Amino acid sequence: MKRIFLALGVVSMIGFASCKEKASNKIETANVQVAAERDQAAKNLPVMTFDKSEHDFGTISQGTPQETIFSFTNTGNAPLIITNATSSCGCTVPEYPKNTPIAPGESGELLVKFNGTGQNQVTKTITVSANTEKGSELLRIKAFVQPGSGAPATNLGPVK
């Protein structure tokens, strides 16, 4: 048993002695420069800044189409690319500059069309997917929809 412990001790000492090289001697300066450039490039991201994140159409008649524009500016330091914009339902349609690079400092518009369906207080969300650090932005539209003159008055509650 003593021989096993002695053998393990000798093997451990050899292992520790072989790891005495300084780690700083193994660093290659070329790799440090490449890593620094990569880290700096990762900081270059577009930032999508909207003039507003919510629009209230107020009180509207049922079935009356509405539209609004969400203006945005690329306040980052890399080209902004919007890859998708979807709404929480089919009654809201966003139109956007799809896959068109927007340079830093430049602005763009996202048109949102709402067909005026629903009844009472209605809130819809638009998710804008882009190459920003967050990956997506959330916009909202809302309206109080009153039954139209030709539509029967039914109480279905709020539409979400």
C-alpha positions in Angstrom: 0.0 0.0 0.0 2.9 2.3 0.8 4.3 1.6 -2.6 1.1 2.8 -4.3 1.1 6.0 -2.3 4.7 6.6 -3.1 4.2 5.9 -6.8 1.2 8.3 -6.9 3.3 10.9 -5.1 6.1 10.7 -7.6 3.7 10.9 -10.5 2.0 14.0 -9.0 5.4 15.7 -8.4 6.4 15.1 -12.0 3.1 16.5 -13.2 3.4 19.7 -11.1 7.0 20.2 -12.1 6.1 20.1 -15.8 3.5 22.8 -15.4 6.0 25.4 -14.1 6.2 27.3 -17.5 4.9 30.8 -17.3 1.6 31.3 -19.1 2.7 34.8 -20.2 5.5 33.2 -22.2 3.0 31.2 -24.3 1.0 34.3 -25.5 1.6 35.3 -29.1 1.3 39.0 -29.7 -0.3 38.5 -33.2 -3.2 36.6 -31.6 -3.6 39.5 -29.0 -4.0 42.0 -31.9 -6.5 39.8 -33.8 -8.6 39.4 -30.6 -8.5 43.1 -29.9 -9.7 43.9 -33.5 -12.5 41.2 -33.2 -13.7 42.7 -29.8 -13.7 46.2 -31.3 -15.7 45.1 -34.3 -18.3 43.4 -32.0 -18.9 46.8 -30.4 -19.9 48.2 -33.8 -23.7 47.6 -33.7 -26.6 49.5 -35.1 -29.1 51.0 -32.7 -32.7 51.5 -33.7 -34.1 54.7 -32.1 -37.8 55.4 -32.7 -39.5 58.7 -32.4 -42.3 57.0 -30.5 -42.9 53.4 -29.4 -46.7 53.7 -29.2 -49.4 55.4 -31.2 -53.0 56.0 -30.0 -55.6 56.5 -32.8 -58.1 57.7 -30.2 -61.8 56.9 -30.7 -62.5 55.5 -34.2 -65.6 53.9 -35.9 -65.5 50.2 -36.4 -64.2 49.2 -39.9 -62.5 52.6 -40.5 -58.9 51.9 -41.7 -56.2 53.8 -39.9 -52.5 54.1 -40.5 -49.5 55.7 -38.7 -45.8 56.1 -39.3 -43.1 55.1 -36.8 -40.0 57.0 -37.8 -36.6 55.7 -36.7 -33.0 56.6 -36.8 -29.9 54.4 -36.8 -28.0 55.9 -33.8 -25.4 53.1 -33.8 -22.1 52.8 -35.6 -22.9 50.0 -38.1 -25.5 49.6 -40.9 -29.0 48.7 -39.6 -30.9 46.0 -41.4 -34.6 45.2 -40.6 -35.2 41.6 -41.4 -38.8 41.3 -40.4 -41.8 43.1 -38.9 -44.8 41.2 -37.7 -48.0 42.2 -35.9 -50.0 40.4 -33.2 -52.9 39.8 -35.6 -53.8 40.0 -39.3 -55.7 43.2 -38.9 -52.5 45.1 -38.5 -50.0 45.2 -41.4 -46.5 46.8 -41.1 -44.6 48.0 -44.1 -40.8 48.5 -43.7 -37.6 48.8 -45.7 -36.9 45.0 -45.8 -33.2 44.0 -45.9 -32.2 47.5 -46.9 -29.1 48.7 -45.1 -29.6 52.0 -43.2 -26.3 53.7 -42.6 -25.5 55.2 -39.2 -27.2 58.6 -38.8 -29.8 57.8 -41.5 -33.5 57.5 -40.8 -36.3 55.4 -42.1 -40.0 54.8 -41.7 -42.2 51.9 -40.7 -45.8 52.3 -41.9 -48.5 50.5 -39.8 -52.0 50.0 -41.3 -54.8 48.9 -39.0 -58.2 47.9 -40.5 -60.3 49.2 -37.6 -61.7 45.9 -36.5 -62.6 44.9 -32.9 -64.7 46.7 -30.4 -63.9 48.9 -27.3 -60.3 49.3 -26.3 -58.0 47.5 -28.8 -54.2 47.2 -28.5 -51.9 45.6 -31.1 -48.2 45.0 -31.1 -45.7 45.1 -33.9 -42.4 43.2 -33.4 -39.5 44.6 -35.5 -36.6 42.2 -36.0 -33.2 43.8 -36.9 -29.5 43.2 -36.5 -29.4 45.3 -33.3 -27.9 44.1 -30.0 -31.4 43.3 -28.6 -32.5 41.7 -31.9 -36.0 43.1 -31.9 -38.0 46.2 -31.0 -41.7 46.3 -29.8 -44.1 48.9 -31.0 -47.8 49.4 -30.0 -50.9 50.9 -31.6 -54.2 51.3 -29.7 -57.6 52.6 -30.4 -61.1 52.7 -28.9 -63.3 51.2 -31.5 -67.0 52.1 -31.5 -69.5 50.1 -33.5 -70.0 51.6 -36.9 -73.3 53.1 -38.0 -74.2 50.0 -40.1 -72.8 47.4 -37.7 -75.0 45.8 -35.1 -74.0 46.7 -31.5 -72.6 43.6 -29.9 -70.7 43.4 -26.7 -67.8 41.0 -27.4 -65.4 42.7 -25.0 -61.9 43.9 -25.7 -60.1 42.4 -28.7 -56.4 41.5 -28.0 
